[in-house]
Amino acid sequence: MIKYSQKNTRIETERLILRQPTKADISDVVRNLSDLEVSRWLLVVPFPYARKDALWYIRHCAEKIKKKPQTDYSYWIELKESGEVIGGIGLSNIKFDQGKGTVGYWLGTRHHKKGYGSEALEALIDLAFKRLKLRRLEAGVLVGNPSSGVLLEKYGFKLEGLKRKAVIPKATGKISDEYFYGLLRQEYSRPRRK
């Protein structure tokens, strides 16, 4: 069961709360993003990740929320059980006239392979297609990060191509190829729970 706040500033799932970034969570976020095994797969996250980077991001998110129409939804992923922030997920570059947006996400290494990424992504897809009425979602995955592609494919995303030497992640500074994924609303189906 997925529950949304009135203005989509908070999403609640079985084990997670997706909510707006706040200063109270900086230590959790810095700890998780200071791991090169996390930051190397993200385009705009520097390494090492510092408190000043988190503060900039929080201010940036606060500004994006004010934009009308809102074209970016950024959330921390919080564990309900402990209140710990374990990752982030967002829907950005929303173009309502085109009916599409871009999905991005990350989880701290300690929280991989526990189903949290699936739970958060399902909630975000639900937001995009049911509440925002988008028709298409897109996502980029750096070559060398197959688990991210597997997660997208689990929810029906199709590999649509490879962009050669397309990006330079801040954490590594190395030119990288990027896989390009897409999901149409009519293709989306929730995977069966084990």
C-alpha positions as CSV (number, residue, x, y, z in Angstrom):
1,M,0.0,0.0,0.0
2,I,1.4,3.4,-1.0
3,K,0.2,6.5,0.7
4,Y,0.8,10.1,-0.5
5,S,0.6,13.4,1.2
6,Q,-1.7,16.0,-0.4
7,K,1.1,17.7,-2.3
8,N,3.3,14.6,-2.9
9,T,5.9,15.9,-0.5
10,R,5.8,12.5,1.4
11,I,5.2,9.0,0.2
12,E,4.8,6.1,2.6
13,T,5.4,2.4,1.7
14,E,5.4,-0.7,3.8
15,R,9.0,-0.1,5.1
16,L,10.0,3.3,3.8
17,I,9.1,7.0,3.9
18,L,10.1,9.0,0.9
19,R,10.3,12.6,2.1
20,Q,11.8,16.0,1.4
21,P,15.5,16.5,2.1
22,T,16.3,18.2,5.4
23,K,19.4,19.3,7.3
24,A,18.6,16.9,10.1
25,D,19.7,14.0,7.9
26,I,23.1,15.3,6.7
27,S,25.2,12.9,8.7
28,D,23.3,9.8,7.2
29,V,23.5,11.2,3.7
30,V,27.2,12.2,3.9
31,R,28.1,8.7,5.3
32,N,26.3,6.9,2.5
33,L,27.5,9.1,-0.4
34,S,31.1,9.2,0.9
35,D,31.4,5.6,-0.3
36,L,32.9,5.6,-3.8
37,E,30.9,2.4,-4.6
38,V,27.8,4.6,-4.4
39,S,28.9,8.0,-5.7
40,R,30.8,6.6,-8.8
41,W,27.5,5.7,-10.4
42,L,25.9,9.2,-9.9
43,L,26.5,12.0,-12.4
44,V,26.4,15.0,-10.1
45,V,27.7,13.6,-6.8
46,P,31.3,14.5,-6.0
47,F,33.7,12.3,-4.1
48,P,34.4,12.7,-1.3
49,Y,30.9,13.9,-0.4
50,A,31.0,16.6,2.3
51,R,28.5,18.4,4.5
52,K,28.7,21.5,2.2
53,D,27.6,19.3,-0.7
54,A,24.6,18.1,1.3
55,L,23.6,21.6,2.3
56,W,23.8,22.8,-1.3
57,Y,21.5,19.9,-2.4
58,I,19.0,20.6,0.4
59,R,18.8,24.3,-0.7
60,H,18.5,23.3,-4.3
61,C,15.6,20.9,-3.5
62,A,13.8,23.6,-1.5
63,E,14.0,26.0,-4.6
64,K,12.7,23.3,-7.0
65,I,9.6,22.7,-4.8
66,K,8.6,26.3,-5.3
67,K,8.6,26.1,-9.1
68,K,5.1,26.0,-10.6
69,P,4.4,23.6,-12.1
70,Q,6.7,21.5,-10.1
71,T,9.0,19.6,-12.5
72,D,11.2,17.9,-10.0
73,Y,10.4,15.6,-7.0
74,S,13.4,14.7,-4.9
75,Y,13.1,12.5,-1.8
76,W,15.4,11.0,0.9
77,I,14.6,7.3,1.4
78,E,14.1,6.8,5.2
79,L,13.7,3.5,7.0
80,K,10.5,3.6,9.0
81,E,11.9,1.3,11.6
82,S,14.9,3.4,12.5
83,G,14.4,6.8,10.9
84,E,17.8,6.4,9.2
85,V,18.1,8.0,5.7
86,I,19.5,5.2,3.5
87,G,19.3,6.7,0.0
88,G,17.6,9.1,-2.4
89,I,15.2,8.9,-5.3
90,G,13.7,11.4,-7.6
91,L,11.7,12.3,-10.6
92,S,13.3,15.1,-12.6
93,N,13.2,17.0,-15.9
94,I,9.4,16.6,-16.0
95,K,7.9,17.9,-19.2
96,F,4.2,17.9,-18.7
97,D,3.6,19.0,-22.3
98,Q,5.5,15.8,-23.5
99,G,4.2,13.6,-20.6
100,K,7.6,12.4,-19.5
101,G,10.2,12.6,-16.8
102,T,13.5,11.1,-15.7
103,V,14.0,8.7,-12.8
104,G,17.2,8.5,-10.6
105,Y,18.0,6.8,-7.4
106,W,20.8,5.7,-5.0
107,L,21.1,3.5,-1.9
108,G,23.9,3.3,0.6
109,T,26.0,0.1,0.2
110,R,24.8,-1.4,3.5
111,H,21.3,-1.3,2.2
112,H,21.7,-3.1,-1.1
113,K,19.9,-6.4,-1.8
114,K,17.2,-5.9,0.8
115,G,14.4,-4.8,-1.6
116,Y,14.5,-1.1,-0.6
117,G,15.3,0.1,-4.1
118,S,12.4,-1.9,-5.5
119,E,10.0,-0.5,-2.9
120,A,11.1,3.1,-3.5
121,L,11.1,2.8,-7.3
122,E,7.6,1.3,-7.3
123,A,6.3,4.2,-5.3
124,L,8.0,6.7,-7.6
125,I,6.6,5.0,-10.8
126,D,3.2,5.0,-9.2
127,L,3.5,8.8,-8.5
128,A,4.6,9.5,-12.0
129,F,1.9,7.5,-13.8
130,K,-1.1,7.7,-11.5
131,R,-0.8,11.0,-9.8
132,L,1.2,13.1,-12.2
133,K,-0.4,11.4,-15.3
134,L,2.9,11.1,-17.2
135,R,3.1,8.7,-20.1
136,R,6.8,7.9,-20.2
137,L,9.7,7.6,-17.8
138,E,13.4,7.5,-18.7
139,A,16.5,6.5,-16.8
140,G,20.2,6.4,-17.5
141,V,22.6,3.7,-16.2
142,L,26.3,4.0,-16.4
143,V,28.0,1.0,-18.1
144,G,29.5,-1.2,-15.3
145,N,26.4,-0.8,-13.0
146,P,24.3,-3.8,-14.0
147,S,22.3,-4.0,-10.8
148,S,20.6,-0.7,-11.6
149,G,19.6,-1.9,-15.0
150,V,18.2,-5.1,-13.5
151,L,16.1,-3.1,-11.1
152,L,14.7,-1.0,-13.9
153,E,13.9,-4.1,-16.0
154,K,12.1,-5.6,-13.1
155,Y,9.5,-2.9,-13.5
156,G,9.2,-3.1,-17.2
157,F,11.8,-0.5,-18.3
158,K,13.3,-1.4,-21.7
159,L,16.9,-0.9,-22.7
160,E,16.6,1.5,-25.7
161,G,20.2,2.2,-26.4
162,L,23.7,3.0,-25.5
163,K,25.0,6.6,-25.5
164,R,28.8,6.3,-26.1
165,K,31.1,8.5,-24.1
166,A,28.1,10.4,-23.0
167,V,28.8,11.4,-19.4
168,I,31.5,12.3,-16.9
169,P,30.5,11.5,-13.3
170,K,31.8,14.0,-10.8
171,A,33.1,11.3,-8.4
172,T,35.5,9.8,-10.9
173,G,36.0,12.4,-13.6
174,K,36.2,9.6,-16.2
175,I,34.2,9.7,-19.4
176,S,31.6,6.9,-19.4
177,D,29.1,5.2,-21.7
178,E,25.5,5.3,-20.5
179,Y,22.7,2.9,-21.2
180,F,19.4,4.5,-21.9
181,Y,16.1,3.0,-20.5
182,G,12.5,3.9,-21.1
183,L,9.1,2.8,-19.7
184,L,5.7,3.6,-21.1
185,R,2.7,3.8,-18.8
186,Q,0.9,0.9,-20.6
187,E,4.0,-1.3,-20.2
188,Y,4.2,-0.9,-16.4
189,S,3.2,-3.7,-14.2
190,R,4.2,-4.4,-10.6
191,P,6.3,-7.5,-10.2
192,R,5.0,-10.2,-8.0
193,R,6.2,-10.2,-4.4
194,K,8.1,-13.3,-3.3
